[in-house]
Amino acid sequence: MHNRILIVEDSAFHGKVLQDILIKYGFQVKWTSSAEEALQEKMYDYDLILLDLILPGIDGYAFAQKIKRAYPYLPIIAITSVVEEESVSRALNMGADDYIKKPFSEVELLARIKVQIRTRRLQLELLERNKELEIAYKKIKDLATKDMLTGAYNRLYLREYLEMYAKGHDNYIISCFIIDIDNFKLINDTYGHLTGDVILKRLVDICKNTINDYGIVVRFGGEEFLIIITKLVDSSFLAENIRRECEKDKTGGFKWTVSIGLSQGTITKDNFLTDSEKLIKQADAMLYEAKRTGKNKVVKYKAEG
């Protein structure tokens, strides 16, 4: 694949010389005579820019700055007849990666171009590998913290989530839902475990869609799920919405329902584990009460007195 170079040079003589040299050595070249003309080009089509600093209209310094902000990995070699160190320093500070002074030799020009293109290629490869590593890390993180079947978080992540949240908050209110699918054993016995798995996944989808980014859904065990809400919202309303959506869902081709125990309280930064365990136990007790009194309902914990 031939490397593509954009020349920005207002001098017809120097522009033609550069173009002829680069074409001779196998580069694909586009020559523009002003920054304004060059800015009309699709910069992602190019591997390097050769830029005259002294241009009519937008000068090379401003052009370099503009391009570097938008395309940080597109190398720019400044070509100048100005020999003052201040001018060269300004060009490098404005975005040029290297410079070469007129008159220049073909050997020096080609060497500097090859260095910059090689550096760009390595930078782009590194960026791609970093993206691949980020994707791989996310997959590993998901495997470690999520239930494979439903996509809900697992209990291991629950502590990490609460600890992470506690670090940024001294005292905060959370709501806990414990949700259990009613008569789930009967569903498995009647329709099979694969259908039961479908219902589990559907329940998690309903929970996620209902709570949005207000909290997390955790598979607590079997057909039980825990929801932690960290935002100040009407938790009873959310819980009732989940119950109602499950009741009218026909994913398995039959009616199925859930019972929900709900609690709410304050978590302190220093005792977040003890405080959250207390709230989970309260929600669990309310789940038992919902089951005992007929199922398919939400029961909220009310502190005595």
Disulfide bonds with the S-S distance in Angstrom:
none
